Amino acid sequence: MKVSSTKLYHLYLAVVSFVSIVAIAITLWVVLTALGKFLIISDDEYIEYSRSWELTQCEEPKLTTGQDERIERTQEEIEQCKIDARESAIKARRYNLKDMFISSWAWLIVFVVVFIFHYPKFLKSRD
């Protein structure tokens, strides 16, 4: 059984158009859920439930370099450590969000361009 090249081309355009639509929908879903999480979940909630180990680590004694001794932290060191851990967690959250937005929008643009170039050809090939 022989398949004509126009049927293969028509199938190719249909598959690429369909995959582009699915990829666009997934990318938009990722962007919208990340934006929703960022707007709904406060920095305090994020730190408390995702990065709380950093704050609890501040209360533990420090290990000395090359020895097995632990040195207790002063209250000032604990407070400064918590402030630094909190700032670090917030910066990490904002960086991750920006990174995700940049990569998601780049993929969205790629799939929109692929769709724009393939779908009209697919419609014309059906005629």
QUIBELVEN-V706114 format. One line per field, one symbol per residue. phi: phi as a letter, one per 40 degrees, with the letter a starting at -180 (. if undefined). A space follows every 50 residues. Layout:
phi: ???
//
This chain:
phi: .bbccccccccdccccccccccccccccccccccccccccccccccccbb bccccccccccccccgbccbbccccccccccccccccccccccccccccc cccccccccdcccccccbccccccccc
//
